[in-house]
């Protein structure tokens, strides 16, 4: 049994499940296996993909139910007994048939009102496709007892309940007749209730056997009378097992049991006495024997089964599902004394043949399994109904298989292929799926099929041995080919009618086939049967499936139309779910591409290369990102981050963080302060906001490289540390950057910076954890594998990126990639000493003139005399401000010649300079106007010893904003002129 096995109330999983549910539905995070059972998590995922409303699901209800069906008649006394057993407790007892329809229920007024509020009235469907995760749907899918506890329910209205359900089986054939559900408030649930529920289903199964039709009972009674011989043992028809005291019990597997039942149905439909050997595992063989029966005017047959091992015959009773059915006498298996069963042998009957059927008595040796007592009852029925029963069983088996095999992925093309694989060869000889154009790309489709709609061949399969036949069929029929559906074709007619359309298809050799006729050519010359089935889900036309059978001796009948329609409906839901996922994924990818840098800047301070691989499969696109930001003074900021979750929401959150980082970088803050501001930003909840910001828990690494000082400063918020690849083939290593908490979780914990001087020629690698967890997310040596991959020689940074990703995530494993991967590799450069000039000056007004002379001489040495006037003016204003407002400390002047000319003036003051509008009569206040007018840009950054004000000029000799003339200077002091 799969009911909860806790002692006492079933409440142990509730807190963990509630937290896991919150993360799953609000943040799109997959819970751990210890928090939510795999079956429940899989049902949640299916239910969400189906678009079920958790607050108000739309549950179809059948108003006309037969209140006197065989199942209800058998179950009513047992259900009344079950409810009476818990009388006084707020429990409800519900009976659902094999189609998940509620056909009977009993309970107290308050408990029934709760079910009414959830829409679970008589005739309502409790199937997963309408109400999501429930105990009845789980039983019907797993065919085993199942308990759904509180928060595990998909629908909000049922989360206060613990629901235990147990299957009701046919006591002879083992088929599922329905399920009984016992609901109770979670605070009162106890594991012993499941045992009482199981006893109730056993009572129902015994009643089902008692209510069998007269024809069935007459045939069973005739079989029992004809098999009464020498000593017998006792077989429980509900379990298919010998009672205690019978030796040699070795149950067959469930798959072998189903195989034997199918072969028995085939024998029964043949209508003649026959023997059939069925090979089983382990070298065993099951021998099926058809015995004709007659009871008055009723003619039927019984199928018995015996078993042979390699060494000869040996008994082995069948293992059917537990049911506690009635006991019927059978002959004693070989080696079991008659006394073991408590009954003596009938010597007179044992000595001769059966008086009614002429069957020989049990012998010994090789013929015992075929003719002796070493056999068990497998199936009883009427021959003329055998074919219909066999076909019905095959159809049900095919539908069950379709439910398991169709929709295993969220790939549109693969889902179409799964439909053809299920249909061939059990339903058709050739199966074709044609999708409306745009479905595979996730494009939204209309509710009505377009006239002469354009389709894309999605999948083709023919009945051929091995995969080679399928690939040949796909090539011959042009998978991926775009064509229009001709009006009047079965495909067009079924789309217009919205229901399956049977037809005939003719192939004449030598005639060039049309796109619709190519599958028919695979069947050969002649007239063949065709069935076109529309693929429509949630009001959306997705395409059409066509099934073909060779020749006309097996036309598609009414039952085939229903089966084909059901296959198409199930496939359409899976295709639509895959289409919606593809649409969301493409939207997220487009948004992500617009938010990530389209190309990396070409900077003198660093050479960079990057790779970004979005997650594949059901996970969706994540929120990994990277950036390269130029900073003043030829410095460069390298940034890598990771937002938790997947989908459009994660991508939008990534865009917010990236914008915030750019804003903070523009303020030229140290790395630890950038992360502190990000953490504060993420921690704030908007007024009236519901829940946490999606950015909470995001990680970030911020690293600044200074080509002048040749030092790197880095800080990280929950992100993996950067790797350094030393020159000359040295072993890569990780920088020991102090680990800070993820964004939004920092609280009072400060972020710490790490500073280091890298050897010349070193490389830096920044990455997200998707790279280290690409192959095995739980591997303890994943960082070592990353360092090994980074240490491989590569001719360029791009080649190093490709080889690293290729080693950690080979091409064949990328379909299983569950997380985004971002990799940024940088080669830091240094600014040559001859391109740097620095002076330290006293804080004295007289040094302004000295600073102009020093700058002019240096510019002439660099061959930039045309920049003397503008640079002297900029330096004069900056040094004047430093002397006047910068405190008593020394003034430091530095010139950097790179792709631009950068002038930096540092002082010991932490006051921030700003441009202001000078009054008409004021003599000062215009210095920063001049600096801004004659430079490309200017700004200030704070240092541990004060601040640095910088200005940047172009090296171009052409007349530009830095060129001095009388008019431009006078305009700055003209109050009627616009401000610069």
N, C-alpha and C positions, 0 to 999 in steps of 0.2 A: 504494500500500500504506500501511496505517496502523500498521505495525510501528514500534517505536522506531528512530530513525535515528542514534543516537549511534554514534560510532566507539569500538570496544572494548566492554567489558562494559556491560550495561544497569543501572548502579547510580546514575546521577546523580540520580534523583528520590527515592531511598529516604529520606534524612534529612528532606527537606521534606515528603514524603508522610506519614511517620510522625508528624511534629508536627501536620500538618493532620488526620490521622486521630484523634489524641488529642483535639484541640479539638472535632472534629465529634461523636465518640461520647461524650465525657465532659462537654463544656461546651456542646454544642448550638450551636457556632459554625460558620458556613459558611466553608470555606477560600477563599482567593483563587484566581483562575483560574490563576495561575502555579504554584500548589502542587499542584493536583489537576485532571486533565482533566475537562471538562464531562461527558463520557459516564460517567466513573467516579463523579463526585459525584452525578449523577442516579441511577445504579444504587445507590449507597449509600443515598440517600434512599428509593428504592423498597424496597430490602431491609429497611431499618429499619421502614418503615411496614408491611411484611408480617409483622413480628414474628419474623423469623428469628433463631434462637439462634446467635451467632457462635462459641460454644465447641462446641456439639453440635447442629448442624442436623439436623432430621428429613428424611431424603432417601428418597423412595419408590424401591423396587427391584422390577423385574420379573424373576421367577426363570425364566420360560420365554421364552427368546429363540431365534430361528431362527439358527443359526450359519452358514447357507449362503445368506444373502440375496444379491441381486445386488450391493448396495453392499459387503458384506464380501468377496465373491469378487473384486471389482474392486480393493479397497483392500489386501488382505492382502499381495501382493507388494511394493507400494510402501511399506507401513508397515514390513515387514521390512527393506527397503532403507534406509529412513530411520533405523531403530534401529541397523542395522549401520554406517551412516555415522558414528554417534557412539559406537560400541561402546567400552566402557571408561569412558565418562562416566556419571554417575548421572542418566540421562535416562529419561523415560517417554513413550511415544507412545500416544495415546488416539484412537479413532475414535468419534464420536457421530453418530447419525442426525438427521434433520430435526426430531425431537421431543426432542432433547437427551439421549436415552438412550445410555449407554455400551455399545456393541455389540462393541468389540474394543479390546484394549490389550496393550502389550508393554513390558517394561522390566526393569531389574535388580531383585533381591530387595529391597534396601533402599529403592529408589525406589517400588516397588509397595506396600511396607508403609506408606509415608507416605500414599499414596492410599487404602489400606484404612482407615487410621486416620481419614481424613476422610470415609469412607463412600462413596468413589467406586469401587465395585466394578462388575463387569459387571452390566448391567441397571439401574444407578442413574441417576437423572435429574440432569443438571447444569444444569437450568433455573434461571433467576434466582429464581423464586418459591419454590424449595426451598433453594438454597445461596447465594443472593445473587450478588454480583459475581464473575464468572469469565470466562475468555477464551472458552469455548464459548458461554456465554449472550450475550456481547457480539457474537460473530460471527453468531449466529442472529438477533439483533435488528438489527444494522447491515448484515448480509450482506456484510461486508468483512473482510479480515484484521485481527486485533486482538491486541495484546499487553497482558497484565496483569502488572504488576511488583510483586512482594513485598507491601508494605503495602497495595497497592490491592485485594487480595483481601478480601472481606467475612468469610470464614471464617478464624479464627485459624490453623487447621492448615495452611493453604496459603500463609501469609505468608512462608515461607522460600523460596518458589519464584517463578520468572518463567515464566509460561505464555504461549506463542505459539500462536495458532490461526488456521487459514486455511479458508475455505469450500470445499466440494466441490460443483460445479454440474453439472447435466445439460448435456452438451456441445452438445445441439441446442436444447432449449427454454430453457436458462439458469436453470431452477429450482434451488433449493437442495436438495441431496441429504443434506448433513450437514456435519461439520466435523472437521478433524484438529487435535489439540492436542499440542504438544511442550512438556514441562515439564522444567525444569532448575533447580538451586539458583541463586539470584540472583547469587551471587558468581562463577558460571561462565558466566552468560548473555552472549551476544554477538549483535550485530545480524545477523551473517552466517548464524546459525542460521535466521532467518526466511526467508532466500533459499532455503536447502536445503528448508525446509518447503514453500515455495511450489512448488518443483520436484516434490516428492512429490505434492502435490495435483494438479498437472498430469498426472502419470503415472496417478493414479486416474481422472481424467476421460477420458483416452484409453482406459483399460481399460473404462470404462463404455460407451463407444461400441462397443468391440469385443464387449462382452457383450450388446449389444442383441438383442432377440428376432429370430427368423428372419423373422417377418412384417414388422417394421420395416426390417430390413436388405434384405429382398427388395424392399420398396417404394422404399427409397432407391436401390438398385442399378438398378431399373427407371427411376427418374427420371433418374439419371445417364446411362443409355444413351440415353434418349429425347431428352436435351438435348445430345448430342454433335454439334456442327455445325462450322461454320467456326471459325477460331481461338478459343481459349479462354484465360481467365486462371485463376488458382487461388484458391479460397476456403478459409480455415481454418474448419472447422465449430466448433472450440472457441472462436474469438474472433469469428466473424462478419465478419472483415475480409479485404480483398484482401491478398495477400502483397506485399512490396516490388516495385515496378515497375508496379503498377496505379495509374493516375491517377484523380483526381477523388474521393478518399475524403473524405467529410464526414460523420462519424457523426451519427446521430440521438441524441436524449437518451434517458435511461433511461425517462422517462415515455412518450415516443413509442414506444419499443421495446415496453413493456408493452401500450400501446394496440393496436399492430399485431398482437401475439400474440393478444390477445383477439378482435380482428376476424377473424383467421385461424381461430381456433377456431369462431367463429360460421359462417364460410363452410364449414368442414369439416363442421360438424353439419348444415348445410343439405343436403348430399349432391348438389348439382347444380352444373354448370359455371356460374360467375358471375364478374362483375367488380365490384369494390367500391372506390370512391374514399374515401380517408381523409384529411381535411384535416390538415396539420401546421403548425407555426409558420413564420413568415417567408414565407407565401404558397405553400408547397410542398404538393404532393399526392402521397400514396402510393397506388399502384394495386395492389390485391390481385387475383390471378387464380387460380381453382381449376382444376387440371388433373387429370382422372381418370387413375388408374393401375391396372394389372392385372399380376399376376405369378402365373401358374398359377391357382390357385383363390383367391388373395388379391386382394381388391379394395380399393382405397384411393384416396387423392387427395393431391396436393401443392399447397401454396399458395405462389405466387411473388409477389414484390413488386418493383415498379418505381417510379420517382419522376419527378415533373414539377415543374419550377419554373414561375414565371409566364411566362417566356419560351419555354417548351417543355420537352421531355424532357431529363433530365440524370441521370446515374448518381449513386447514393449508397448505399454498402453499409451494412448494419445494424451497430450497435456493440453486440455482446453482451459479457458479462463475459469476461475472459481465461481461457483454458482450455488452449491449446496442443493442440487437437484435430487430427484427420487432415485432409488436404487433398483437396478434390474439384474436378474441373474444371467450370467454367462458361463461358458464352460471354463473349467479350471485350466490355467496355462500349464505348460509342461514344467514339471519339477515342483509344482505346488500341491501338496496333499489335500485331498478333499476335506480332511478334518480341519484344515486351517480355516476354512470358511464357515465351519459350524454346521454343515449339511452333508449327508451321506450320499454316495453314488447311487444312481438308478441303474442297476446292472443290466436289467432287461433292455432298456433303451440304449445303453452303451454298447451292447453286443451287436446290434444291427444297424440298419440304415434308418434315417428319419422317415417316419411313416407318411408325412405330408409332402415333403419335397424330394425325397429320394436321395438326399445328400449322404455320402458315406460317413461312417463314424470316424472319430479322430484317429489318425495313424501315427506313425513315428517315422523319423528320417526326413528326407528332403521335401516330402509332400505335406508335412504337417502344416506349414504356413498356408498352403493352397486349400487343403481339404480337411484339416483337423480342427481341434478345439482351440488352437492358438490364434484366435482371431477376435477382433472387437468390432462392435457396431460403429460405423462412421456416418452413414446417412441413410435415411428412409424417405422415399417419395414416389410419385407417379411418373411413369416414363413419358407420357404425352406432355406433361408439364416440365419435363427436365430441360428441354432446349430453351424454353422461355426463362426458366430459373437460372440456367447457365449464362445466358446472355445478360440477364439482369445483374448477376453477380459480377460478370466481367465489366459491365458498365460502371457499377459502383466502385469496383477496384480501380478502374481507370480514372474516375473522378477523384478518388482518394489520392492516387499517385500524382494527378495534376495539381492538387492542392499542395503537395509536398515539393514538387519539382519546378513549378512555374513561379517565377518571381523571387528566386533566390538571390538575385542581384538587383541593383538599381541602374542597370544598363539596358537601354531600349532594345538594341540589336540582340543582346544575349537573351532577353526575355522572349523575343519572337522566336529565337532558335529553340528555346526550351519548350514552347508550344508544339513545334514540329517534332521534336524528339519524343514528346509524350504521345503524340498522335500516331506516329509511325513505329512499328507496323500494326499495332493493336487496333487502331481505328481506321486507318487508311494506308494505302500503298505509297502515296506521295502527299505531302502537306506543304502548303505555300502560305506565307504571311506577307501581305502587301500593306505598307503603312502610308498614311497620307503624308504628303511632302511637308517637312518641318517637324514632324513628331520626334524624329531621332535627335534633332537639335534642340528640343524642348520648347518649340514655338507653340503658343496658345492656339487651339483649334476651335472651330465653331461648333454649334449644336447641331447644325444640319450639314449633310454632305454636300460639297459643291457640285454643281452640274458638270458632268464630265471631269470629275476631280482628278488631280495629278497625284500619283502614288509612287512610292519608292519600294522596290522589292527588298524586304527585310530579311527573310530567311526561307530556305527551301530544304526539304529533306525527302528522300525516297527510301523505300524498303530495300536496303542493300546491306550486305554484310560488312561490318567494320566501318570505320570513319571515312574510308576512301570513297565509299558510295555516296556519303553525305556531301563530301567536298566536290565530287564530280557533279552531283545534282546541282549544287549551288553555282558552280561555274557554268553549267549548261543553261541554267535558267536566268543568269544575269543578276545575281544578288547585288544590290546597290543601283541598279538601272532605274532611271526615272521614265515613267510612261503615263499616259492618260487612260482612265478606265472607260472603255467604249460603252455607250449607252446600249441597253438591252442585254449586256453580258450578265451572267449570274452574280458577279461581284457588284456591278452597279445596281442591279435589282434588289439585292439583299440590303445594300446600304439605303436605298430609297424606302424599302418596306420595314427596315429595322428588325428583321427576323431571318432565320436561315432559309435558304432557297436551294432545293435540290434541282439538278439538271443533268444533262448528258454532255459529254465532250468527245469530239471525233478527231482522230488523228489519221491523216493520210500521208504515207511516206513520200518524200520528195517535195512536199508543199512547204514553203518557208513559213515557219510558225510565228505567230504574233507573240508579244510578251506574255499575254494571257494563255496562249497555246503551248508555250515551251514546256511547262510541267507535264502536259498531256503526252508530249513526245517521249517522255521517259517511260511511259507505260506501253509503248509499242503501238502497232497498227490496230485500228478498230474503234469501237464505241465504248466509252468508259463512263462510270458514274462519277458525278461531281456534287459537292455540297459546299455552297458559299455561306459563310457565317460572318455577320458584322462584328467588328470590334468597337464597342461603344461603352464608355464608362463615365459616370458622373455627368451625363448629358453631353459628353464630348465624343465626336466621331474620330476614331483613331486609325481605322483601316479596315481590312477585311482578310479573313483566313479562308483558304480554299482547300478542301480535302478531296482526294481522288482515289477511286478504287478501280483496279484493273478489270476490264470487261463489264458485263451487265448481269452476271450471275449473283452479285452481291450488291444490290441497289441500296441506297440509303432509305431506311424506313422511318416511320414516325418517331420511334424511340431514338433512332440515330440523330434525327433533327434536334430532339431535346438534348441529347448528349453533346452534339456539336455546339449547340447554343450555349450550354453550360461551360464547355471548354473555352469558347470564345469570350464569354462573360468573365471568367476567372482570369484569362490571359489579358483581357482589356484592362481590368483593374490594375494588374501588375504593370502593364505597359504605361498606363496613365500615371501611376506612382513614379515609375522611372522617368517619364517625361517631365513631371513636375520637379523631380529632383534635378534633372538635367537643366531645366529652366532656371532653377534657383542657383545651381552651380555656375552656369554661364553668367548670370547676373552678378554673382559674387566675384567671379573672375574679372568681369568687365570693370566693376567698381574697384577691385584691387589693382588692376593694371593702371587705372586712372590715378590712384593714390600713391602707388610706388613710383620711384624715379624711372622715367622712360629711358634715360641714359645717364651714366655717371659723369660728373664734371671732370675736365682735364685740368689737373692742378700740378703746380710745380713741387708742392710739398709732399706728394704721395702719388703712387701709381696704384690703381685699384682694378679689380675684376670681381664680378659677382655672379651668383646663380640663385634662382628661386624656382622651386618645384612645389606647386600646390598639391594638397592631399587628393587622393583618388578614392573611388568607391563611395560607400554610404556616408563617410565622415563629412564630406564637403570641404570647401575651401576654408582655410583657417585664417588667423590674424598675424602671421609672421611678417616682419618688415625689416628693412635696412635703409641706411641713408649715409651719404657723404656730404658734409656741410663745410664749406670754406669759412674760416675765421680770420679776423684781422691779424696782421703780422705774419703772414704766410702759413699760419697754423691751420690744421684740419681736424674736424670732429668726425669720428667714425661711430655710427650708431646701429645697433641691432636690437630688435624687440620681439616679443611673442605675446599675443593676446589669447587667453583661454577661450575654448569653444570653436565652433565652426559656423560657416554660413555668412549671409549678408550682414548680420548683426556684428559678428566678430570683425568683418572687414571694415565696416563703418567705424567701429571702435578703434581699430588700428589707424584709420585716417585721422581721427581726433588726436590720438597720441602723437602721431608724426607731426601734425600741425603745431601741437604744443611744444614739442622738442625744437622745432625750427624757431618758434618765438623765443624760447629760453636761450637758444644758442645765439640768437641775434643780440641778446643782452650780454653775451660774452661772460657767462657765469662759469665758475669751476664745475667739474663733473659732479661732485658730491652735492652741490647746490642745485644743479639741474634736476637731479633725481629727487631731491627733497621737495622742490617745487612741484614736480610731477606727482609725487606721492600725495602732497597736499591737495592738488587739483582732483585727483582720482577719489580721494577720501570724502570730498564734499558730496552730499546728496542734494539734488535739486529740490526746491521747496515743493512739497506735495508729491514728491517722487515715490514710486512704489518699488521697494526693494533696493538692492545694491546696484551700483554702476557696473556695467558689464566689463569695464576696464579693471575692476578690482581683481587682483591676482595676476595681472600682466607683469611680464619681466622686461628688463631693459639693461643694456650695457652701453655706457657712454665713455668714449676714449678720445683724448685730445693729443695730437702729435705736434710738437714744436720743432720745425726744421732748424731753427737757430740754436736753441739749447740742446737739441738732439734727445729730448726727453719725452716720454709718454706718461700721461696722467689718466687714470681710469677709475671708474666706480661702477658698481653693478647692483641692480635690484632684483635678486632672485634669479639672475641669468647665469648661464655657464661662463666661466672665465675665458678670456682670449688665449689663443695659442701662439707661440713664437716659434718660427722656423729659423734657426741660426744659419749663418752663411757657411759654405764649405761642407755641406752634408752632415752637419751636426744633428743630434737627436732633438726633435721638437719637444717643447715643454709648455706647461700652462703657467701663465702669470698668476702670482699669488695675490689676486685682487680680493680684498675682504668682502665676504658675502653679506649683502644687505637684504632685508625682507622685500617681497614683491610689492609692487605699487598698490597703494590703498591699504596696506597692512603694516606700514612702518610704525605708525604711532609715535612713541617717544624715542624710538631707536634711530640714531643718526646714521647717515651713510658715510662711509670712510673712503678716501681716495688712496690710490696706490700709484707711486711715481717710480719710474725706472728709466735708465738710459740704455737703449738697445744697441747692440753691436752693429757696426756698419754693414749693410747688405742683408739685414734680417728681414723676415716677412712676418706679418701679423695676420691671423685668421680669426674672424669673428663669425659665429654661427648660432643657430637655434638648436634646441634639444631634439628636434625632429631628425637631425643628421646623426646624432649619436644613438638614437633609438630606432634608426631606420630598419635594421634587420632584426634586432632582439631588444625590446625596450627594457627587459629585466636583466640584461647581461651586466656582470660586474666589471668587465674589462672594456666597456664601450669607449671610454676616454682613451685607453691605450690603442684601441683599433683606429680611432680618429687620428692620433698622433702618428701611428704607423703609416696611415694613408697620406698625411700631410708631408711626411718625410720622404716620399718617393720623388726622385728627380723629375722635373718638368721643364720644358723649354720656355714656357711663358706662364703668366698668372692665370690666363684662361684655361690653359692645358692643365694646370694644377687643380683648378676648380672641377674640371670634367673628370680627371682621374680620381680625385677624392670622392666625389659623389658616386662614380662608377664602381669604386671598390666597396663603399659602405652600403650602397643600394644598387645592385645590378639591375640591368634593364628588365630581366624576367621577373624581378620581385617588385617592380614599381606599381603593379596593379593592386598590391596589398599595402601600399603606402597609406598609413592612417594619420599622418600629421604633415603639416607643411615643412619645407626645408628651405632655409635661407643660409647662404654662405657668402661671406665678404672677405676677400684676400687682398691685402695691401702691402706695398713695398715702400716704406717710409724713406724719404730723401732728406738730405741735409743741405743747408744753404752755405756755400763756400765762405771762408773767412774774409776773402777780398771783397765780398759783396755786403759786408756789414761794417759800419763805422759807428762807434759809440764814444761819448764823452761824459764825464761827470763834472758839473759846474756848481759853484757855490750859489746860495740863494741871495743874490745881489743884483740890483737893477743894472749894474754895469755889464753883466754877463750877456745881456741881450745883444749888444753889439758884437761881443766875442762869438756868440753862437751863429750870427749871420756870417761872419768871416769863416768860421770853421766849415759851415755847410757849403759856402761858395767854393772854397778850395777843394772840398771832397767831390763836388759835382764836376768841377773841371777835371779832376783826376779820373773820374768815371766817363768822361766824354759827354757830359750832359749840361753844357753851358747854357743851353736855351731854357733850362728850368730854374736858373739861378734866381731870377726876379720873383717868380711865384713862390718858390720854396723859401727864399729869405723872408718873404712876407708871412707865410704860414708859420715858420719857425719863430719869427719875432713875436707873433701874437701868442703862440703856445707857451713860449718861455716867459713872456711877460706875465701871463696868467699864473704860471707855476711860481714865479718869484713873489707875485702879489698875494696870491691866495693859497699857495701850497705849503705853508708852514716854514719852519726854520731849517728843515733838512736840505740835503743837496738836491740839485736838479740834474736829472740824467737825460741826455739827448742821444737818440739813436736813429741812424738812417739805414734802411734796408733796400737793396736794389734787387728786385726780382722781376716779374713780368710788369710790375708797377714800382713806383718809387714811394716808399712808406717812411713817414717821419713820425717818431714816437718821442713824447716828452713825459717823463715820470717825476712825481713828487711824493711827499709823505702825507698829503692830505687825502681824506676819503670823501670830500665834498664832490658832488656831481656837477660838472659844467653843463650849462644849458644856454641855448640862444634865447635872447629876449629882445623886445622891440625898444630901442633906445628913444628917449624923448628928444624933442627938437633942440632943447638947450643943453642936453647932456653932452659932455665931452667924451665919455667912455661908453662901453656897452656894445660896441660894433666889431669887436675882435673876432668873435666866432662867426659873424656874418662873413667876414673876409675869408676865414678858413673854409667855410662851407662853399663860398663862391669860387675859390681857386683850387678846389680839390674834387676828386671823384666821389669821395665819401670821407666821413670822419666819425669818431666815436670815442668812447672811454670804457676801460675795463678796470676792475679792482684787483689789486694784488695784496699779498700779506703785508707789504710795507706801505701801502697807499693806493695810488691809482696811476694809470697810464692813459694819456690822451693821444690819439693817433689821427693822422690824415694821410690819404692815399692819392697819388697823382699818376696820370698816364705818362708813359715814357715817349709818347708820340711827339714829334717835333712840330706837328701841324698846329695851327692856331685853334685853341679850344677854350674850355672854361677856365683853364689855368693861365691864360695869357693876359698880361696887364696892359691897360691903356687908360687914358685920362677919363674917357666917358664912363667906363665901367666902375672906376673908383668914385667918380662924382655921383653916379646913380645911387650908390650905397648910402650917401648922406643926403639925398634929395627926398624930402618927406612926401612929395607928391608922386614919386615913382613907386611902383609895386615892390614889395619886400622880396629879397632874394631867397 
